[in-house]
Amino acid sequence: MSYLFRMILLLLFLLLANPFNVHSRILRSTTNSNVHSPQQNFDSIEAVARARRYLKKFGYLQEQLDHATNNGNAYYFDKGFEGAIKKFQQHYNLEVSGKLDSQTTRFMLMPRCGVPDHLHQHHHGGFSNNLIKVTSKFAFFEGFPSWPGTKRNLTYSFDPSGISVMPQEIVREAFKLAFSKWSQVSPFKFKEVQGDSDIMIGFYRGEHGDGEPFNKFGPVLAHAFAPIDGRLHVNGYTVWSIKDPIQEAEDSSHNKNGDSFDLVWVAMHEIGHILGLDHSNDEDSIMYPFVEPLKNRRTFSVDDVTGIQVLYSLEGRGYAQYSSAMGTRLNSYHLLIVAIVCLWVMFSFLDVIISVLLDSD
């Protein structure tokens, strides 16, 4: 057996004996020149106070541990505040410095969902076979709330007390599409009704009854509540679009940059909360909390589908899109194995041919 043949055999053995570890991809978002606000300039002396409020709002700085603010000095950069910054940076795969550097402040200004990031509820398990282990980044709310088994046909309606931000038929079309996406990967079916419903959708400006007011210059685009609350609230100051590809807004009267946001993308994200999923820190996920202006995202990641099916114990029950999504990811590695085997066979054949030719000489 030739030396080359032995090396290929050894490589194949090592490949089969040591499974790959494939982790969900977490990327740093690129700088978006459109993401800025004169109301939230982190270069000012208000930087620490604004960042402190942000970290409190989104679950990184606990009120009882915020000694600086409790003592009347929200501008003080103490150890608790530094630790909160580090948690935020680590969670979103930024450089962990504990400082309000430019990349961290850009993230804090990015448009996003208003639901806090519940760091302690992230799922660190994974799915594996004899070759591949896939680690997921999806998360659940505290206590893992979910809809009871008797509630698989959910109704939704639109709050008549909310404001109108676009023609109602366009809003209905956007949410119908978003709900249909979740129906394809979960046990739920959704139907629009008038009046009382399981899910109530509304567009609002300012205070609207839940203690989380929308404002014109803040980063929050929408928020929703865990099962079985059913409230889904959308920021009425935001300029929305359902076009794919999305286009710059013609009416920018309520938007500082004239940027449009994909209502279907945001609706899919908030419906995920309604069903029980918390934020994922996989940047490809629908449940990733940050939303880019003038961009569409209407396809679930493997992480999204795995999360909803783990929550409702659906693994292996024939939801084809889940199997195909995972299969696409795994088969790329299987193809590597096949390629190596083919090389092995080819070099084996060449080794035999060369040996025969040398023997004939």
N, C-alpha and C positions, 0 to 999 in steps of 0.2 A: 504494500500500500504506500503510495507516494506521500511525501511530507505535506503537500498542499491538500491532499485528500484528508489526511489526519487532522489538519487545522480546521477544515470545514466541519468535520464531524465533531470536533471539540466545541466549536462555536455553536453548533446546533444543540448540543447537549446542554451547554451553559444557558442558552436562550430558553429552553424548555424547563430547565431546573429552577430558574429564577424569574418569577412572574414580574411583569411590568407593574409599576404603580402609576396610575394615571389620575391626576388631580384636576378638578375643575379649574379652568383658566380664569385667573383674576388679573386684570390689566389695569394699569393706571390710565385714567382718562386723559386724552390729549387736551391741551389748552384750547378753550373756545373763546375767541376774541369777543364773541357776542355776550358772554356771560359776565355781566358787571352791573353794578347798581350804585348810583350816587348816594342812595340812602344807606349803603352798607360798605363803606370804604374802610378796609382793614388797615390802611396806612395811617389812619388818624389815631388820636389818643384814646378813642373809644374802642380800639381794637380788642383789648382784653375783655371788656365788658360785653361786647357783642359776641365774641367767641364763647364766653362763659354762658351766655343765654342760649346760644346754639347747642352747646354740648349738654346743657341741662335738658333742653327740649327733646333732643334726640337720644337721650338715654346714656350718655357717657359720664355725666357728673351728677351724682346723687345730691339732692337738696340738703340732706342732713350732714353730708360731708363737706359742703361748700362753706367752709369757715369764713372765707374772705367776705362773701356777700352777706352772710349772716351777721358779720361784725360791721356791716355798713361800708365795706371797701371792695366794690366789685371790680376795681381796676388792679387789684393786687394779684401778682403772678405767684401763687403759692404752689406747694407740692401736689395738692389735690388737683389743681387746675392743670399742672404739667402732666400728671398721670392720666387725666382725662384726654388730653391732646394725644398722648402716646397711644391710648386705646383706640382712638379714632384713626390715627395714622396706621396702626397695625391692622385694624379691621379692613381698611381699604387699600392695603398693600402699598402704602406710602413710606417714604423714609421716616423711620421712627426716631425723631429728634426731641420731641417734647416741646418744640418751638412753633410759633405761628409763622412758619416759613411761607413762601409764595405759593407752593403747591398745595399746602394744607388750607390756606385761606381761599384759594380758587375752588377747592372742593366744597368749602362751607358756603360759597356763593352759588353753587350749581343748583338749578331747578331740581326739585325732588318731591317725593311723597312725604307727607307730614307725619306718618306713623313712625314712632321712635324705633331705633335699632335695638332689639332685645338681644344683647350679646350672649347671654347665658343660655339661650334656647337653640343655639345652632346645632345642627345634626352633623356629627363627625363620622358617622358610619359610612358604609359603602356597599356596593354590590360587587361580587367577584365570581370568576370561574377559575379553572385551573391555570389560566394564563394571565388574566388581567384583573386588577383590582381598581375600581373606579370610586373615588372618594367624592361625596356630595357636599354641597355648601348650603343647601336649603335649610330653612328654620321654621319653627312653629311658635305660636304665642305661648306665654306662660300658662301652664296647666293643660296645654294641648287641646283647646276647645275645638269642637267640630260639630257639624250638623248631625242630629240623631239619625239612625238608620231608617226611620219612618219618613224622613224628609229628603227625598231625592228629586222631587219635582218642585222646584222653587219658583215663586212668582216675583216679579219686580214691577215697580211703577215709578213715575216721576212726580216729585213733590210740586204740587201746583203753587205753593207759596214761594218757590225758588224763582230766580230771575231767568230771563231768556237771553241767551248769549248767541244763539243762531237759530235758524228755523227748526221747529220741533221734529219735523220728519227726518232731518239730518242727524239730530241727536239720537233719535230712536234707531236709525240705521247703524250708527256707530256702536251703540250698546248691544244691539242685536248681533252684530258681527263679533263683538268681544265675548258675549255669552256663548255664542256658538263655538268659539275656539275652545272654551273650557269644557263644553259638552263632549268634545271629541276625545278628551283625555281624562275624563272623570265620570263618575256615575250620575252626574246631575243633568237634569233637563230644566230649561228656563222658559218662562212664558210671561209676556207682558200683560198686565191687567190694569184696570182702573181702580183707584181706592186702596183699601188695605192690601198689603203684600208682605212677603218675607223680606224683600230688599227694597229700600226706598232710596231713590237717586235724586239729588238736588244740586243745582248750581247756586252759589251764594257769594255775597261780598260782605266783608266785615264779620261781625258777630252773628252767628246763626243758631245758637242754642246749645252748642256742645262744649263751650269753653275754649275752642280752638279757632279763633277768627281768621279769616283770610284777609290778606292785605295786598296792596298793589305792587309793593316792591320786595316782598319776602320771597324766599325760595320755594315755598310750598305750593304745589299745583293741585293737590287733592289729598284726601285722607278717607279712610274707611275703618270699620270696627270689626273685631273678631266675632266668630259665631257665638250666639245666634242673633246678634244685635241687628245686623242687616242694613245699617246706615252707610251710605256712600255719598260723600260730599265733594264737589268739584269747585275750584276757585273761579269765580265769575269774572275776575279781572284779567284772566289769562285769555289770549287769543288762541282759539282752537281750530283745528282743521281735521277733516277725515280723508283728505286726498292722499293718494299713494301713487307716485311720489308726492310728498308734501311740498307746498309752495309757500313763499313768503306772504304774510298776511296783507290784504289790501287795507283792512281797517286796523290801525295800530293805536287807536285812541286810548286803549286801556293797557297798552304794553309799551314799555320804555324803548325797546329796540325794534318793534314791529315783527318780532319772531313768532311764528306759529308753532304750536305743539300738537302732536298727533293724539287726538282724543281716543282713538281705538287702543293705542299703546297704553295710555294712562288708565283707561277703563279696564283693560285686561289685568293690569297690575292691581288695581283696587279690588277687582272681583276676587283675585287671589287672596287678599286679606279677608274678604267676606267669607270665603270658603275655609279659612284657617291657616293660610301660609303667612309667615312673617317674611322679613327681608332676607334675600340671599346676597352674599358678597361676591357672587360670580357675575362678572360684568356682562356676560352674554345672556343672563337670565332676565325674563320678564319681571321677576320679583326683585331685581336690583333696583334700589330706590331712586337713582338718579336718571333724569330724562333729558335728552339733548334736544334743543330746538331745531326745527327744520330737518328732523330725522324721523323715519318710520321704524317701528319694530313691532311685528305682529306674529312672530314665530316663537314658540316655546323652546327653551333649551332642554337638554336632558335633565338638568337639575330641577326645573319647574315640574316636569312630568313625574319625575321620581318622587318629588316632595308630596304632590297631591295624592299619589297612589300609595305612598307609605302611610300618610295620615289616614286614609280611608281603607287601608289594608287591601289594595287591589293588585299587588304584584302577581303577575302570572295569570291574570283573569281575562286575557284576550283583548286588551286595549291595544290595538295594532300599532298605533302611532308611537306608543312607548317602546314596544319591541323593535320597531324599525329604527327609531332614534338611537337607541342603545346599540343596535346592530351596526349601524353606520360607523359608530365610534369604535366598536370592538373589531370590526372586520378589517380595518386598516392595519391593525397589528397582526391579525391572522394572515393577511396578505404578505406581511413581512416574513412570516414563517414559511409560507408557500414559496416565496421567492428564494429563500435560502435553500429549501429542499430542492428546488429546480436547479440552482447553481451546483448543489451537491451532485445531483444526477448528471448534469452536464460535464462537470469536471471528472466524475467517475468514468464516464464514457470516453472522454479525451485521454484519461490516464490509461485506459485499456488500449485505445488506438495507438498511443505513443509506445506503449510496451510491446505491442505486436510489431510495429514498425522497427523498433530497436532490435527485437529478437530476429526479425527477418534479415537484418544486416549482419 
